[in-house]
Each structure stands twice: as C-alpha cells, then as structure tokens.
Amino acid sequence: MVGFPLLLIPLAIYFILAFLMPGVEWTAVLADVPMMSGATWRVTFSDALICGALFLLFLEILKATRTAARSIVDHLLSTLIFVGAMAAFITLPQAATSTFAILVVISFVDVIGGWSVSVRTASRDFSVQRLSD
C-alpha cells in the first residue's frame, strides 16, 4: 500500500478555493484572539492554511523515518507534488500569491527533509563489522 502525500491536502484546498471562488480573500480574518498583552491577534485564512501545512509537514517528516519499501514511493510522490506546485506557481496567475509561494517552500522542505532522513536512516542500517586480529 502506498502512503498518501499529506501536503497534497493544503495544495488541493488552495486550488479549490482559487479556481472555484476566484475572489477569495486570503487575508480575510477567521478569528480575533485577545492576548494577555491587550493586543489582538488576527488569524487570517492564509495563516490557518500555512499552519495546517506546517503540521502536515511534521507528520510527513515522521513518516520519512519509517524503513519500509513504500517510503521510496512516498518520497517520489512528494517530489512530484513539489514539481507540480512549482510549475503551477510559475505558470498560473491564481497561484502567484505569497500564500502559495510559502506552500511551495513547505513542499520543498518536505522533499529535502524526507530524502535526507531516509538516507540518514538507511546509512545506520548498513553497519560494517571489523574482524579482530
């Protein structure tokens, strides 16, 4: 069974809203959170989407620590998602926003982090024993 690339979720949410609701305001306030300092933290839709993507990035890095054969397929799928997101960022006017650029960067960190963790974990699996004299 192939794992599902979790970072596809925030990218799909972005594209659904960008294409089906062309006038979507990424800076629309979702909530005003009063702080102890007396200030008010305004959480926007863009902030929530990026925070969700960062949480999913954490889960993807945890998935990368598995030493199963399917982890290579997971990394390939993550790489394809990054390439597709980068292509969309460069070519589609709906994707030319800071929110989408940050999602592309998160996807890039997933690719680099996943491959790095897998290589590091695999190198520990191969141990060489010295023969005693």
Backbone as numpy.savetxt, mean C-alpha at the origin, in Angstrom:
# Nx Ny Nz CAx CAy CAz Cx Cy Cz
-3.31 -21.61 -3.09 -4.16 -20.42 -3.09 -3.28 -19.18 -3.09
-3.61 -18.24 -3.91 -2.85 -17.00 -4.03 -3.44 -15.97 -3.09
-2.57 -15.27 -2.37 -3.03 -14.22 -1.48 -3.55 -13.03 -2.26
-4.40 -12.28 -1.65 -4.98 -11.09 -2.27 -4.12 -9.88 -1.92
-3.68 -9.10 -2.90 -2.89 -7.90 -2.60 -3.77 -6.83 -1.97
-3.57 -6.57 -0.70 -4.45 -5.69 0.07 -4.43 -4.24 -0.39
-3.32 -3.79 -0.96 -3.26 -2.40 -1.39 -4.10 -2.12 -2.63
-4.66 -3.17 -3.20 -5.61 -2.97 -4.29 -6.89 -2.31 -3.77
-7.20 -2.51 -2.50 -8.44 -1.97 -1.92 -8.46 -0.44 -1.94
-7.46 0.26 -1.37 -7.55 1.72 -1.43 -7.44 2.28 -2.85
-6.68 1.61 -3.71 -6.60 2.07 -5.10 -7.95 1.90 -5.79
-8.63 0.80 -5.52 -9.96 0.58 -6.10 -10.96 1.61 -5.58
-10.90 1.89 -4.29 -11.79 2.91 -3.72 -11.54 4.26 -4.39
-10.27 4.59 -4.57 -9.94 5.86 -5.23 -10.53 5.91 -6.64
-10.29 4.86 -7.42 -10.77 4.86 -8.81 -12.29 4.84 -8.89
-12.93 4.10 -8.01 -14.40 4.08 -8.01 -14.94 5.49 -7.79
-14.39 6.17 -6.79 -14.87 7.53 -6.51 -14.46 8.52 -7.59
-13.25 8.40 -8.10 -12.76 9.36 -9.10 -13.52 9.24 -10.42
-13.90 8.02 -10.81 -14.56 7.84 -12.10 -16.08 7.87 -12.00
-16.64 7.39 -10.90 -18.10 7.36 -10.78 -18.67 8.63 -10.15
-17.81 9.35 -9.42 -18.23 10.61 -8.81 -17.17 11.67 -9.15
-17.18 12.17 -10.39 -16.09 13.02 -10.86 -15.84 14.28 -10.02
-16.82 14.78 -9.33 -16.64 16.00 -8.55 -16.28 15.74 -7.10
-15.79 14.55 -6.80 -15.50 14.21 -5.40 -14.44 15.15 -4.84
-14.68 15.61 -3.64 -13.75 16.49 -2.94 -12.91 15.66 -2.00
-11.63 15.49 -2.32 -10.74 14.70 -1.46 -10.44 15.41 -0.16
-10.69 16.72 -0.14 -10.44 17.49 1.08 -11.71 17.70 1.90
-12.78 16.98 1.55 -14.02 17.09 2.32 -13.79 16.56 3.73
-14.27 17.28 4.71 -14.05 16.92 6.11 -15.00 15.78 6.50
-14.41 14.70 6.99 -15.21 13.58 7.49 -15.60 13.78 8.94
-14.66 14.32 9.72 -14.93 14.51 11.14 -14.06 15.63 11.69
-14.58 16.31 12.68 -13.81 17.26 13.46 -13.57 16.64 14.83
-12.30 16.46 15.17 -11.95 15.81 16.43 -11.36 16.86 17.37
-12.05 17.14 18.48 -11.49 18.10 19.43 -10.29 17.50 20.16
-9.24 18.28 20.26 -8.02 17.83 20.92 -7.92 18.43 22.32
-7.09 17.83 23.16 -6.91 18.34 24.52 -6.32 19.75 24.52
-5.57 20.08 23.48 -4.94 21.40 23.40 -5.95 22.51 23.09
-7.15 22.13 22.74 -8.16 23.10 22.37 -8.30 23.25 20.86
-7.34 22.71 20.13 -7.40 22.75 18.67 -8.37 21.69 18.17
-8.74 21.82 16.92 -9.63 20.84 16.29 -8.90 20.19 15.14
-8.87 18.86 15.15 -8.23 18.10 14.07 -9.31 17.78 13.05
-9.12 18.26 11.84 -10.07 18.01 10.76 -9.59 16.82 9.94
-10.33 15.73 10.00 -9.99 14.52 9.26 -10.71 14.58 7.92
-9.93 14.57 6.84 -10.52 14.62 5.51 -10.63 13.21 4.93
-11.37 13.09 3.84 -11.51 11.80 3.19 -10.16 11.30 2.69
-9.34 12.21 2.19 -8.01 11.85 1.72 -7.16 11.30 2.87
-7.22 11.95 4.02 -6.48 11.48 5.20 -6.90 10.08 5.59
-8.19 9.83 5.60 -8.70 8.51 5.98 -8.27 7.43 5.00
-8.31 7.76 3.71 -7.90 6.79 2.69 -6.42 6.46 2.81
-5.60 7.46 3.05 -4.16 7.24 3.19 -3.86 6.46 4.47
-4.52 6.78 5.56 -4.32 6.03 6.81 -4.73 4.57 6.64
-5.82 4.34 5.95 -6.23 2.96 5.69 -5.21 2.22 4.84
-4.66 2.91 3.84 -3.65 2.30 2.99 -2.38 1.99 3.78
-2.01 2.86 4.72 -0.84 2.60 5.55 -1.05 1.39 6.46
-2.26 1.23 6.98 -2.56 0.05 7.79 -2.48 -1.22 6.93
-3.00 -1.15 5.72 -2.91 -2.30 4.82 -1.46 -2.58 4.42
-0.64 -1.53 4.30 0.78 -1.72 4.03 1.43 -2.50 5.17
1.08 -2.18 6.40 1.58 -2.92 7.55 1.22 -4.41 7.44
-0.01 -4.69 7.09 -0.44 -6.09 6.94 0.30 -6.78 5.79
0.56 -6.04 4.71 1.31 -6.62 3.59 2.74 -6.96 3.99
3.37 -6.11 4.78 4.73 -6.39 5.25 4.71 -7.62 6.16
3.69 -7.74 6.99 3.57 -8.95 7.83 3.40 -10.19 6.96
2.62 -10.08 5.89 2.44 -11.21 4.98 3.76 -11.58 4.30
4.63 -10.61 4.09 5.90 -10.86 3.40 6.84 -11.73 4.24
6.60 -11.83 5.53 7.48 -12.63 6.38 7.19 -14.12 6.28
6.12 -14.48 5.61 5.82 -15.91 5.42 6.85 -16.52 4.49
7.13 -17.77 4.70 8.07 -18.46 3.81 7.34 -19.52 3.02
6.32 -19.12 2.34 5.55 -20.05 1.52 5.83 -19.75 0.04
5.54 -20.74 -0.79 5.75 -20.57 -2.23 4.85 -19.47 -2.79
3.71 -19.27 -2.20 2.78 -18.27 -2.73 3.23 -16.84 -2.46
4.22 -16.65 -1.57 4.67 -15.29 -1.30 5.31 -14.66 -2.53
5.94 -15.47 -3.39 6.51 -14.93 -4.62 5.40 -14.40 -5.52
4.30 -15.13 -5.60 3.15 -14.68 -6.41 2.58 -13.41 -5.81
2.51 -13.33 -4.47 2.04 -12.11 -3.82 2.90 -10.92 -4.19
4.22 -11.11 -4.21 5.13 -10.02 -4.54 4.98 -9.62 -6.01
4.79 -10.59 -6.87 4.58 -10.27 -8.28 3.28 -9.48 -8.48
2.24 -9.87 -7.77 0.97 -9.13 -7.86 1.13 -7.71 -7.33
1.85 -7.56 -6.22 2.11 -6.22 -5.68 2.90 -5.37 -6.66
3.85 -5.99 -7.34 4.63 -5.27 -8.34 3.75 -4.84 -9.50
2.85 -5.71 -9.95 1.93 -5.35 -11.03 1.00 -4.21 -10.61
0.56 -4.23 -9.37 -0.30 -3.16 -8.87 0.46 -1.84 -8.86
1.71 -1.88 -8.41 2.52 -0.65 -8.42 2.70 -0.12 -9.84
3.05 -0.99 -10.77 3.26 -0.57 -12.16 1.97 0.02 -12.73
0.84 -0.64 -12.47 -0.44 -0.13 -12.95 -0.80 1.21 -12.33
-0.55 1.36 -11.02 -0.84 2.63 -10.35 0.06 3.74 -10.88
1.33 3.42 -11.11 2.24 4.43 -11.66 1.81 4.84 -13.07
1.41 3.87 -13.88 0.93 4.18 -15.23 -0.33 5.05 -15.17
-1.23 4.73 -14.25 -2.45 5.54 -14.11 -2.11 6.95 -13.65
-1.17 7.08 -12.73 -0.77 8.40 -12.24 -0.21 9.27 -13.36
0.54 8.64 -14.24 1.18 9.39 -15.33 0.20 9.72 -16.45
-0.76 8.83 -16.71 -1.59 8.99 -17.90 -3.02 9.48 -17.67
-3.59 9.26 -16.49 -4.99 9.62 -16.26 -5.13 10.94 -15.50
-5.92 11.86 -16.01 -6.08 13.13 -15.29 -6.76 12.95 -13.93
-7.63 11.94 -13.78 -8.29 11.70 -12.50 -7.31 11.23 -11.42
-6.18 10.69 -11.83 -5.20 10.18 -10.87 -4.10 11.19 -10.58
-4.17 12.35 -11.17 -3.12 13.37 -10.99 -3.40 14.22 -9.75
-3.46 13.56 -8.60 -3.68 14.26 -7.34 -2.62 13.83 -6.34
-2.46 14.63 -5.31 -1.50 14.28 -4.25 -1.92 13.02 -3.52
-3.22 12.84 -3.34 -3.72 11.64 -2.67 -3.29 10.39 -3.43
-3.48 10.41 -4.74 -3.11 9.23 -5.52 -1.59 9.06 -5.57
-0.85 10.17 -5.61 0.61 10.08 -5.59 1.10 9.40 -4.31
0.49 9.73 -3.19 0.87 9.09 -1.93 0.50 7.61 -1.96
-0.63 7.26 -2.55 -1.00 5.85 -2.68 0.01 5.10 -3.55
0.52 5.75 -4.59 1.54 5.13 -5.44 2.83 4.92 -4.64
3.20 5.89 -3.83 4.39 5.74 -3.00 4.21 4.61 -1.99
3.04 4.50 -1.39 2.76 3.41 -0.46 2.87 2.07 -1.19
2.36 2.01 -2.41 2.47 0.79 -3.20 3.92 0.46 -3.50
4.74 1.47 -3.78 6.17 1.27 -4.03 6.86 0.73 -2.78
6.54 1.28 -1.63 7.12 0.79 -0.37 6.72 -0.66 -0.14
5.50 -1.01 -0.50 5.05 -2.41 -0.39 5.91 -3.32 -1.25
6.18 -2.92 -2.48 6.98 -3.74 -3.39 8.40 -3.89 -2.86
9.04 -2.79 -2.54 10.43 -2.84 -2.08 10.52 -3.55 -0.73
9.62 -3.23 0.18 9.63 -3.86 1.50 9.35 -5.35 1.42
8.39 -5.74 0.60 8.05 -7.16 0.47 9.19 -7.97 -0.07
9.80 -7.48 -1.15 10.93 -8.21 -1.73 12.10 -8.25 -0.75
12.36 -7.13 -0.07 13.49 -7.08 0.87 13.30 -8.04 2.03
12.11 -8.05 2.60 11.84 -8.95 3.73 11.95 -10.40 3.27
11.44 -10.71 2.09 11.50 -12.09 1.59 12.94 -12.53 1.34
13.75 -11.66 0.76 15.14 -12.01 0.50 15.88 -12.20 1.81
15.64 -11.32 2.75 16.29 -11.42 4.07 15.87 -12.69 4.79
14.60 -13.02 4.75 14.11 -14.24 5.39 14.66 -15.47 4.71
14.72 -15.45 3.38 15.25 -16.60 2.64 16.73 -16.80 2.91
17.47 -15.71 3.09 18.90 -15.86 3.33 19.16 -16.52 4.67
18.25 -16.37 5.63 18.41 -17.05 6.92 18.10 -18.54 6.80
17.31 -18.92 5.82 16.97 -20.33 5.65 18.13 -21.14 5.11
19.02 -20.48 4.41 20.18 -21.17 3.85 21.36 -20.96 4.79
21.64 -21.95 5.57 22.79 -21.83 6.46 23.85 -22.82 6.04
25.07 -22.40 6.17 26.21 -23.25 5.79 26.91 -23.69 7.06
27.08 -24.97 7.20 27.76 -25.50 8.37 29.21 -25.75 8.02
30.08 -25.34 8.93 31.50 -25.59 8.73 31.83 -26.97 9.27
32.68 -27.64 8.56 33.15 -28.95 9.01 34.31 -28.75 9.97
34.30 -29.47 11.06 35.38 -29.36 12.03 36.58 -30.10 11.53
37.78 -29.62 11.91 39.02 -30.30 11.51 39.24 -31.53 12.32
